């Protein structure tokens, strides 16, 4: 049978989702915990392979097993074997046609910026600090050119392994609450570092270092070297994954809010 899991984790403790030969990963830690409940080795497939330092509030993964357990046993048993930085939120038996990665119709991310003069302490691992004033309204306006289907090569890391740089961005909103700025994006898929590169471009616009039309120029260039900085990973959260309704995958939880 196939079991789907809903997960959240604090990525600052891990070298990313994917199993590593030289560091602790979310995948390996989860597989060890779930394997103890299943009484055999399991392999997890996730919806989105997050980088080192990137967090998740609504990651989805699946594994195959012949062990019969109810959802409560998968949840509580796994969590009892997990460190406090990772939590299984739900477990659901699904059909063998379900695939956490390939059946996903969209993914959403939130990028959180603490915009104040003084550096953070409590939130240092969970938000990106930008000490110069940012114009969130200008960032919102400048980012709208990225909506729709485009070749996002200019926002793609050099080591990206995606077969195509063409993605469809369904949503891009930037909101401010006090010192906190939230960038929310949703797309049918994302390239390696795509959200962090979008955040980096829009922060330079918001700071007045680049004009509002610059994101359009970067996009059309298809050249990563023209796209400025890659924003740090600690402000990034995987906040949702959408699937066809017949799979009955639980809806994502609310995205994190500070302040």
C-alpha positions as CSV (number, residue, x, y, z in Angstrom):
1,X,0.0,0.0,0.0
2,X,1.0,3.6,-0.4
3,X,1.0,6.1,2.5
4,X,1.1,9.9,2.0
5,X,2.4,12.1,4.8
6,X,2.0,15.8,5.6
7,X,5.2,17.3,7.2
8,X,6.6,20.4,8.7
9,X,10.2,21.0,9.6
10,X,12.7,23.6,10.7
11,X,15.3,23.4,7.8
12,X,18.0,25.3,9.7
13,X,19.1,22.1,11.3
14,X,19.5,20.1,8.0
15,X,21.5,20.1,4.8
16,X,18.2,20.2,2.9
17,X,15.5,17.6,2.1
18,X,17.6,15.2,0.0
19,X,19.7,12.5,1.5
20,X,23.3,13.6,1.8
21,X,26.6,11.7,2.1
22,X,28.2,14.5,4.2
23,X,25.5,15.8,6.4
24,X,22.1,15.3,8.1
25,X,19.1,15.6,5.8
26,X,15.4,15.8,6.4
27,X,14.8,12.8,4.1
28,X,17.2,10.4,5.9
29,X,16.0,11.5,9.3
30,X,12.3,10.8,8.4
31,X,13.1,7.6,6.6
32,X,14.8,6.2,9.7
33,X,11.8,7.2,11.9
34,X,9.1,5.9,9.6
35,X,11.1,2.7,9.0
36,X,10.9,1.9,12.7
37,X,7.1,2.2,12.6
38,X,6.9,0.1,9.5
39,X,9.4,-2.5,10.7
40,X,11.2,-2.4,7.4
41,X,13.2,0.1,5.4
42,X,11.2,2.7,3.6
43,X,12.1,5.3,1.0
44,X,10.3,8.6,0.9
45,X,9.5,10.7,-2.2
46,X,8.6,14.4,-1.5
47,X,6.7,17.1,-3.4
48,X,9.5,19.6,-3.3
49,X,13.2,19.1,-2.5
50,X,14.0,22.0,-0.2
51,X,17.6,23.4,0.1
52,X,19.7,23.6,3.2
53,X,18.2,26.1,5.7
54,X,14.8,26.2,3.9
55,X,11.7,25.4,6.0
56,X,8.4,23.7,5.3
57,X,5.0,24.0,6.8
58,X,3.2,21.8,4.3
59,X,5.6,19.4,2.7
60,X,4.0,16.2,1.3
61,X,5.8,12.8,0.8
62,X,4.8,9.2,0.2
63,X,6.2,5.8,0.7
64,X,5.2,2.2,0.0
65,X,4.8,-0.5,2.7
66,X,3.2,-3.9,3.3
67,X,2.8,-3.0,7.0
68,X,-0.8,-2.4,8.3
69,X,-1.0,0.6,10.5
70,X,-3.7,3.2,11.1
71,X,-3.1,6.9,10.6
72,X,-2.7,7.5,14.3
73,X,0.1,4.9,14.5
74,X,2.0,6.4,11.5
75,X,1.8,9.9,13.0
76,X,2.5,9.3,16.6
77,X,4.9,6.4,16.0
78,X,7.0,8.5,13.5
79,X,7.0,11.6,15.7
80,X,8.1,9.6,18.7
81,X,11.2,8.7,16.7
82,X,11.8,12.2,15.2
83,X,13.8,15.1,16.6
84,X,11.8,18.2,17.6
85,X,12.7,20.0,14.3
86,X,10.5,17.6,12.2
87,X,6.8,16.7,12.7
88,X,4.4,14.4,10.8
89,X,1.1,16.4,10.6
90,X,-1.1,13.7,9.0
91,X,-1.0,10.3,7.3
92,X,-3.3,9.0,4.7
93,X,-3.6,5.8,2.7
94,X,-3.7,6.6,-1.0
95,X,-3.9,4.7,-4.2
96,X,-0.8,3.6,-6.1
97,X,-1.4,6.2,-8.7
98,X,-0.6,8.9,-6.2
99,X,2.9,10.4,-6.4
100,X,3.9,13.2,-4.1
101,X,6.1,14.9,-6.8
102,X,4.6,14.0,-10.2
103,X,0.9,14.4,-9.3
104,X,1.3,17.8,-7.7
105,X,-0.5,20.5,-9.7
106,X,1.0,23.5,-7.9
107,X,3.3,24.4,-5.1
108,X,3.4,27.6,-3.0
109,X,6.2,29.3,-1.1
110,X,6.4,32.2,1.4
111,X,9.5,34.3,1.7
112,X,9.7,36.3,4.9
113,X,11.8,39.5,5.3
114,X,12.5,41.4,8.5
115,X,12.9,45.0,7.3
116,X,14.4,47.0,10.1
117,X,17.6,48.7,11.0
118,X,18.7,46.3,13.8
119,X,19.6,42.7,13.2
120,X,17.3,39.9,14.5
121,X,18.1,37.5,17.3
122,X,15.0,35.4,17.9
123,X,14.1,35.2,14.2
124,X,17.6,35.0,12.8
125,X,17.1,31.4,11.5
126,X,13.5,32.0,10.3
127,X,13.6,35.3,8.3
128,X,15.9,37.2,6.1
129,X,17.1,40.5,7.5
130,X,17.3,43.6,5.3
131,X,18.3,46.7,7.2
132,X,17.6,49.4,4.5
133,X,14.0,50.5,4.0
134,X,12.0,48.5,1.4
135,X,9.0,49.8,-0.5
136,X,6.7,46.7,-0.5
137,X,4.2,48.4,-2.8
138,X,6.9,49.0,-5.4
139,X,8.0,45.4,-5.1
140,X,4.5,44.2,-5.6
141,X,4.0,46.3,-8.7
142,X,7.4,45.3,-10.2
143,X,6.8,41.6,-9.6
144,X,3.6,41.3,-11.6
145,X,5.6,41.0,-14.9
146,X,6.6,37.5,-13.7
147,X,3.0,36.2,-13.6
148,X,2.1,33.7,-16.3
149,X,4.1,31.2,-18.4
150,X,7.7,32.3,-18.9
151,X,11.2,31.0,-19.5
152,X,12.7,31.6,-16.0
153,X,16.3,30.8,-16.9
154,X,17.4,34.2,-15.4
155,X,16.0,33.0,-12.0
156,X,17.5,29.5,-12.2
157,X,20.6,28.2,-10.3
158,X,23.4,26.9,-12.5
159,X,23.1,23.5,-10.9
160,X,19.4,23.2,-11.6
161,X,18.5,19.8,-13.0
162,X,15.0,20.7,-14.3
163,X,14.3,19.5,-17.9
164,X,12.8,22.9,-18.9
165,X,13.1,26.4,-17.5
166,X,9.5,27.2,-18.6
167,X,7.2,27.5,-15.6
168,X,3.8,29.1,-15.0
169,X,3.6,31.5,-12.0
170,X,0.0,31.7,-10.8
171,X,0.4,34.1,-7.9
172,X,2.9,36.7,-6.7
173,X,1.9,39.0,-3.8
174,X,3.9,41.1,-1.5
175,X,2.4,42.4,1.8
176,X,3.8,44.3,4.7
177,X,2.8,44.1,8.4
178,X,5.0,46.4,10.5
179,X,8.6,45.4,10.0
180,X,7.7,42.2,8.2
181,X,7.4,41.7,4.5
182,X,5.8,38.6,3.0
183,X,6.4,37.4,-0.5
184,X,3.9,34.7,-1.5
185,X,4.2,32.8,-4.8
186,X,2.4,29.8,-6.4
187,X,3.4,28.0,-9.6
188,X,3.0,24.7,-11.3
189,X,6.6,24.1,-10.4
190,X,9.8,25.9,-9.4
191,X,13.4,25.8,-10.6
192,X,16.3,25.5,-8.2
193,X,16.7,28.8,-6.3
194,X,13.9,30.4,-8.3
195,X,12.0,31.8,-5.4
196,X,15.1,33.1,-3.7
197,X,16.3,34.7,-6.9
198,X,12.9,36.4,-7.4
199,X,13.1,37.7,-3.8
200,X,16.6,39.0,-4.4
201,X,15.6,40.9,-7.5
202,X,12.5,42.4,-5.9
203,X,14.4,43.4,-2.7
204,X,16.8,45.4,-4.9
205,X,13.8,47.2,-6.5
206,X,12.3,47.8,-3.1
207,X,15.5,49.3,-1.9
208,X,15.7,51.7,-4.8
209,X,18.8,50.1,-6.2
210,X,17.1,49.0,-9.4
211,X,14.2,50.6,-11.3
212,X,10.7,48.9,-11.3
213,X,11.1,47.7,-14.9
214,X,14.3,45.8,-14.0
215,X,12.6,42.4,-13.2
216,X,11.1,42.4,-16.7
217,X,14.5,43.0,-18.2
218,X,16.1,40.3,-16.1
219,X,13.3,37.8,-17.1
220,X,13.6,38.6,-20.8
221,X,17.4,38.3,-20.8
222,X,17.3,34.6,-19.7
223,X,20.7,35.2,-18.2
224,X,21.2,34.4,-14.5
225,X,24.3,36.6,-14.2
226,X,22.0,39.7,-14.8
227,X,19.7,38.8,-12.0
228,X,21.6,40.1,-8.9
229,X,21.7,38.3,-5.6
230,X,20.3,35.0,-4.5
231,X,18.4,35.8,-1.3
232,X,19.4,33.7,1.8
233,X,17.5,30.4,2.5
234,X,16.4,31.1,6.0
235,X,13.5,33.2,5.0
236,X,11.9,30.6,2.7
237,X,9.1,28.2,3.5
238,X,7.3,25.6,1.4
239,X,3.7,26.4,2.4
240,X,1.5,24.3,0.2
241,X,1.2,21.6,-2.4
242,X,-2.0,21.1,-4.5
243,X,-3.2,17.8,-5.9
244,X,-6.3,16.6,-7.9
245,X,-9.3,16.6,-5.6
246,X,-9.9,12.8,-5.8
247,X,-6.7,12.1,-3.9
248,X,-8.3,13.9,-0.8
249,X,-5.0,15.3,0.3
250,X,-5.6,17.6,3.3
251,X,-5.4,21.3,2.6
252,X,-2.2,23.2,3.6
253,X,-2.0,24.9,6.9
254,X,-1.8,28.7,7.2
255,X,1.6,30.1,6.2
256,X,3.8,31.4,9.0
257,X,3.3,35.0,10.2
258,X,5.6,36.9,12.5
259,X,5.2,40.1,14.4
